[in-house]
Amino acid sequence: MGGGTVSATQAPGRAVNLPPSSAQPAGPWARLRHVRWANIGLAAVVVGYLAWSLVPVLIAFVFSFNNGYSRSIWQGFSTQWWTGPNSVFNDPTYYNAIRHSFELAILAVAITVPLGVSLSIFLSRWRGVTSKPAAFLSTVPLVIPEIVLALAMFFLVTKLLHFVTLGTTAQIAGQVTFILPLVIVITRGRLASIPTGFEEAAMDLGASPLQAFRLALIPLLAPAILASAIVAFAVSIDDFVITQYMSSTAATQSVPMLIYTATRGTATPALNAMATVMALTTVVITSLGYLLYRFVSRREQVPQFAREETPTVPVLVEGTA
Amino acid sequence: MAGGDVQLKNLCKKFGDVVAVNNIDLQIASGEFFSLLGPSGCGKTTTLRMIAGFEEPTLGQILLDGVDLVHTPPHKRPLNTVFQAYMIFPHLNVYENIAFGLRRQHVSRSDIRERVGDALELVQLQALAHRKPSELSGGQQQRVALARALVLHPAVLLLDEPLGALDAKLRRQLQVELKALQKRVGITFIYVTHDQEEALTMSDRIAVMNDGIVEQVGTPREVYDEPTTEFVADFLGVSNMISADATPDGSGACRLRVGDFTLRATVGEVGSRGAVRCVVRPERVKLEPYDATGESRVPGIVEHLVYLGSATRVVVHLATGQTIQSLVQSDGMELTYGQGTAVQAYLPADAVRVLRSAGQPGVQLGSGDGDVLAGGGPGEAGHPSQQTIEGNVR
C-alpha cells in the first residue's frame, strides 16, 4: 500500500485469503515433516538396524560354504557342509536336532492353538464371576521369566510328577505352559472386537450353540487362530531355556540346544549350515502362514463391525409434531 | 401365515440389582405391527431379547400361540430377529447369509435355491446375491438381514431398531417399505424403536415404555392424542404441561385452579381431586385478542414467534408466570399479534387432558413427579420440572 490509497476491491480479497499455515496439520510432529534431515535420520536408523541384525546372519550363512573347518577364517568356497559325507544332513546329531525341533514345534502348535482358542472363547464369552481373575491368571506366565518357569517345571517333573519324564513329554509340557498365554492374548484381542451378536444371529437362525461357534465365530476368529499358530511355531522352534531344562538324552536335543553346546566346543561350518536350514525353514513357514493370514482376512478391508452410515439422531423437524 | 399371537405375562428381568423390565403384560395379536417405544434404557430391547431367547426372564411367561417359550433355547423358537447392527456374517455372501437358516433346517438344495430367490426378490436384492457384505451399503445390509429372517417364515419377526444405523432420508423410505412388506407377508412384527415418529408412522399399536414398565398401550392416535401419563404426553410430540388443583364438578368435567385462573377439562382423569398434571398440545392452544372473555382463558404476553412455514410457533408468557406454546396454522393471513402483544390463551375444555398421576395404577409406585420428568425426553438434559406450565420443545 505504498500509495497510501486502499482500493475497495483489494480489502475483501485479502480478508478471504487464509494464511497458508492454517492448512497444515497441527500437532507437535507436523513441523518435522518438512525437515529433510529428519527423514535422512530415520532412514539411517532403519538401515543401520537392519544391517546390524542381518549382516551377521548373512556372514554365518556365507561361512557354511567355507572350504575348511574354520567358522571365522575364509578358506575358499565349497559345498562340503551341505552335501557329501561331512554335510549337515549326514551327521546324525545335526539331523536329529533338526527333526526334534520341528517335532516339538508342530506338537506345540497342535496343542496350544486348539486349547488356547477354546480357553479364550470360554473366558470372553462366559459371564461368570471367576472369568476375570481366570483371564488374568492365564496371562501370568507371560510375565514370569522363562528361567524361573523352567526351574519350577524341572522341580515339578523330577520331584513331584513321576508320570511325566524328562524328554519330549516334559519339553512339550514346558513349551505349552508358556506358549498358551500368547495364544490366549492374541485370540482374546480378536474376540473382544467380535460382537456376541454374530453368535446370537446364528442361533436365532436355528444354529445350536455349538454350530454357532463353528459357523459364525470360528470363521471370524480365523485370522487370530492363524496368527497364534505362526507365533506358537516361531516361539517353539526358537526356544532354548525350557527345552534345555526338560531335555533328557541326546535324542531330545533341539537345534538351539545343539548350537549352544556346539559353539562352546569344536564346531564345523556344518553348524552354520544347520542354522541356515533352520532360519530358512522358519522364514518360509511363517511367510506361508502370513500369506494364508492375508488370504483369510482379505475380506476385511471394510471393517464389518463399523457402521457405514453414521448413525443420525432422529431430528424431529420443528412443526411436524 | 397363521399364528403369531404373542402374550407377555408378568415379565420381569433383573440385571443384578437393576430392574430392566418390571412386570410387563402385553397381548400382541397375530399379524399385528406392534412397537415398543421408549428412551434408551427403558427396557424395550431387553424385552425383545427375552422374546428372542437371548435373555432369560427373572419372572413371567412368554406365550406364543398359547405355548410358553421361556425354557425354549433361541435356536428352537419359531421367531427370528433383525438385529440393530444387522449381524450379517461377513465371511458369507448375500446368498449364503440368507440360506444360513434354511441349511440349519436341512431344507433340500432345490428348495433352498427357490426360497432364497423368493426372499431376494422380496427385498429386491436379486442382483446382489453373490456380493460380500462388505460390498453392500447400510440399506442393502438391512435388507439382507430382513430377507435372512423372513426366508424362514417365522411366526413372529422381532426387529431391534433396524433403521437406527441409517441416515434420515433412507430411514423414511424404508419405514414405508417395511410397513408395506409387513402387510404383504402378514407376519407379526414386534418393533423396538426410540424414534416416536417411526413408531407413529408404522405401527398398528404402540406400547410406550419407560423405566422398565409399560406406560400406555394403544394405537398411534390414542397414544398421541389421548396420553394417559405425563411421560407419554411428553415423549410423543410437543406438550404443554400444566400443574393444577382439580375439583370434579360431577358432570363429567373437572375444574382446574391454575394460579388465579380457572380452566375446565372434559378429557382424561376428570374424576381426580387435588394436585394434578394436565397436558395441552400446542396445536390446541388458541390465541385470542386480549379483550376476549369467558372461562378457560389465561392472559399473557407474546414472548416470541417462530415461523415454521406451514405453521407459526408462538411462545406466550402467561400471567401465572409460566410460558405456553401455541402452534398456529398458516392460513395466508398475517397474524394479528407480534412480540410483546397482550393476548388471551384459550385452552378449550376438550383440549385439556387430566393425566393419571403417580401412585395411580399403571405408574410405578414411589416414582415421584420429578423422577417421571427426569426420565422424559431422550438427551434432554436439565429438564425443567418445577414449572407449572411448560413448553417442552423437541
Contacts between the chains, C-beta under 8 A, distances in Angstrom:
chain1	res1	chain2	res2	distance
A	195	B	85	7.0
A	195	B	87	7.4
A	197	B	83	5.6
A	197	B	85	6.2
A	197	B	87	4.2
A	198	B	87	5.4
A	198	B	89	6.6
A	200	B	52	7.9
A	200	B	54	5.5
A	200	B	74	7.2
A	200	B	81	7.8
A	200	B	83	7.4
A	200	B	87	7.1
A	201	B	81	7.4
A	201	B	83	6.1
A	201	B	87	3.9
A	201	B	88	8.0
A	201	B	89	7.4
A	202	B	89	7.7
A	202	B	100	7.2
A	203	B	53	7.8
A	203	B	54	8.0
A	203	B	73	7.5
A	203	B	74	4.5
A	203	B	75	4.5
A	204	B	52	6.2
A	204	B	74	5.8
A	204	B	75	7.3
A	204	B	80	5.8
A	204	B	81	4.8
A	204	B	149	7.7
A	205	B	75	7.8
A	205	B	80	6.8
A	205	B	100	5.2
A	205	B	101	3.6
A	205	B	104	6.3
A	205	B	148	6.8
A	205	B	149	7.6
A	205	B	152	6.9
A	206	B	75	5.1
A	206	B	76	8.0
A	206	B	101	5.1
A	206	B	104	3.7
A	206	B	105	6.0
A	206	B	152	7.2
A	207	B	75	5.7
A	207	B	100	7.7
A	207	B	104	5.3
A	208	B	73	8.0
A	208	B	75	5.6
A	209	B	73	7.8
A	209	B	75	7.6
A	211	B	104	6.9
A	212	B	75	7.7
A	215	B	89	8.0
A	215	B	100	7.6
A	216	B	89	6.1
A	219	B	89	7.6
A	219	B	91	4.2
A	220	B	90	7.0
A	220	B	91	6.6
A	299	B	90	6.3
A	299	B	91	6.9
A	299	B	132	5.5
A	299	B	134	5.8
A	300	B	90	7.0
A	300	B	134	7.2
A	301	B	134	6.8
A	302	B	134	3.8
A	302	B	135	7.8
A	304	B	88	7.9
A	304	B	90	3.9
A	304	B	133	6.3
A	304	B	134	5.8
A	305	B	85	7.5
A	307	B	85	6.9
A	307	B	138	6.5
A	307	B	165	4.6
A	308	B	137	6.2
A	308	B	138	4.6
A	308	B	141	7.8
A	309	B	137	7.7
A	309	B	138	4.4
A	309	B	165	6.2
A	309	B	166	5.6
A	309	B	167	5.0
A	309	B	170	7.5
A	310	B	167	7.6
A	311	B	164	6.2
A	311	B	165	5.3
A	312	B	167	5.6
A	312	B	168	5.5
A	313	B	379	7.2
A	314	B	168	7.1
A	314	B	171	7.9
A	314	B	194	7.9
A	314	B	195	4.5
A	314	B	197	6.6
A	314	B	198	7.4
A	315	B	168	7.2
A	316	B	196	7.7
A	316	B	197	6.2
A	316	B	394	5.8
A	318	B	306	7.2
A	318	B	308	5.4
A	318	B	313	7.1
A	318	B	393	7.9
A	319	B	308	3.5
A	319	B	309	6.7
A	319	B	310	6.1
A	319	B	311	5.1
A	319	B	313	6.8
A	319	B	327	7.2
A	320	B	197	7.7
A	321	B	237	4.1
A	321	B	238	4.6
A	321	B	394	7.1
